Amino acid sequence: MTRKREYIPHRPGFTLLEMSMVIMVLLALMALGFRVTKMSKNAQMGREAAETLRTVYTAQRLYLAENPATAVSSLTGTLLVPYLPTRATSMPTVKSLTGATLSIKVTVFPPVIDNGSGGTYDPSGSSKDALWDVGE
């Protein structure tokens, strides 16, 4: 006598492939979220640096308006501090993307961020975008 097999209905649930796909999508969304957060943080730091440069630029213009015979190359931070619109007691500095503290070069017009070796620090790649620079 042959015994008939009973049909066992398929239980609802996820297969291994479906679970792998869900995990992959979640990981991709997390990676995208981290990247967007980092880009947003970098843009915020650039805007803050540009605002700091604008205050120094304003101080340069105010000082040069009162002292028109002074050459820009002879300006120092101590000369400009009383002219800062923020009423700061010292020359402002800027944080780089790596967290290093960078100074502002006031001997050029408009001022630029000094990268520490005499060059200009501007990770945005453009001197006209008003990120990490005064812009045009």
Residue pairs with C-beta under 8 A, 6 or more apart in sequence:
14 22
42 97
42 123
43 131
45 95
45 97
46 123
46 124
46 131
46 132
47 131
48 94
48 95
49 94
49 95
49 113
49 131
49 132
50 130
50 131
50 132
50 133
50 134
50 135
52 92
52 93
52 94
52 104
53 94
53 104
53 110
53 111
53 112
53 113
53 132
53 133
53 134
54 134
55 84
55 85
55 86
55 88
55 92
56 80
56 84
56 91
56 92
56 104
56 106
56 111
57 110
57 111
57 134
58 83
58 84
58 85
59 80
59 81
59 83
59 84
59 85
60 72
60 75
60 80
60 83
60 106
60 109
60 110
60 111
62 83
63 70
63 75
63 79
63 80
63 83
64 70
64 72
72 107
72 108
72 109
73 107
73 108
74 107
75 106
75 107
76 106
77 90
77 91
77 104
77 106
78 91
80 91
80 106
81 88
81 89
81 90
81 91
84 92
86 92
91 103
91 104
91 106
92 104
93 101
93 102
93 103
93 104
94 101
94 102
94 103
94 104
94 113
94 121
95 101
95 102
96 102
96 121
96 123
97 123
100 116
102 113
102 114
102 115
102 116
102 121
103 113
103 114
104 111
104 112
104 113
104 114
105 111
105 112
105 113
105 114
105 120
110 133
110 134
111 134
112 120
112 121
112 122
112 133
113 120
113 121
113 122
113 132
113 133
114 120
114 121
115 121
121 132
122 131
122 132
122 133
123 132
124 131
124 132
124 133
126 133
127 133
127 135
127 136
128 135
128 136
129 135
